[in-house]
Amino acid sequence: MRRLFCAAAVLVLLFLVLAAGCTSAPSQAGHVTIRGVDISIPDGQPPSNVTRVTVVPYLDAVYDDVDGVDLQVSAKEAGTDIVVAETVLPIGNLTSGRTAKEEIELALDNGRRYDIWVTVWQDGRMRESGSVNVFLPDRTTAGQRLAYSLLSVSALDVMTPEIDADPITLDIVTAITNGGQASSGDLAMEVRVVNLQTGITAVRESRSLGTVAGDSTTKKVSLTVPNGYDYEIRIRLIEGGAAFATSTGRITLAPPPQVVLAGGTVLDSGKVTSPVALPVPTATPAKPSSAQVGQFRVQSSGAPVPTPTPGFAAGLAAAGLLGAGLARRRR
């Protein structure tokens, strides 16, 4: 009887080992991943404060067909979590071995930098997410032709013909040098004068300066403001619609405080003004004239990790435990 029991136990162990070896292959769950993302900016867009950007993601189903796929495309201000545009597109089913291509259009303010985020969802779970950095140039005006000239500002002065006049006239005199061979484009000076005592803008206007044919010339713009105040003067020099130099300075026209001596005599210090601190304009920082697109990078992945079913090793361990139990009973 004991021999019959041992023979049956051996047969059961042999069956477990063979069955475990047959089911040892790991199971791979199908999931979706992002193969890559292209950023396309269609040509021929008219001058505007927005730019139409086409985001083209490529999606793959890995290991097996997948369903319940959604695609989320978001535009955020670069380096922040501030979302300025977002689109969610239901994809549905994806076939393994075939790459799916989608196109999503976003309208974004130009002259700024963005992070374009692409995220794929499967059955409500995030599978993969990545971003690409995009800079959009300013397109509010038609693109300026290559400069006719090389302009620079060699001197800038603020003068007045009569210091005691009220209102007082301020003459902004600018010396502009043309280092090119041809005449410059049409020049203009945008001026803003702010009263520092009241915070009110006293003057805000644009004046035409004509052109600079060659070598150097002096341009003058005259403004009239109330006397007896301090002012901040901001100027912006423009050629053909594009700024090429800016400057900011202050002028003191407020009378100095009265000084009363011990005997009650008022000391008349006379009206004086401080020098005008209006430095020579500095060139405006050059901005890229065309869009810049970085490399798409996967930031996070929620792809399922394959989990193997019980295999040969698990069956062998079970057989060992059972054999050890039998040996202990025989003893």
Secondary structure by P-SEA (a helix, b strand, c coil): caaaaaaaaaaaaaaaaaaaaaacbbbbbbbccccbbbbbbbcccccccbbbbbbbbbbbbccccccbbbbbbbbccccccccccbbbbbbccccccbbbbbbbbbbbbccbbbbbbbbbbccccccccbbbbbbbccccccccccccccccccbbbbbbcccccccbbbbbbbbbbbcccccccbbbbbbbbbccccccccccccccccccccccbbbbbbbbbbccbbbbbbbbbbccccccccccccccccccbbbbcccccccccccccccccccccccccccccbbbbcbbbbcccccccccccccaaaaaaaaaaaaaaaaaaac
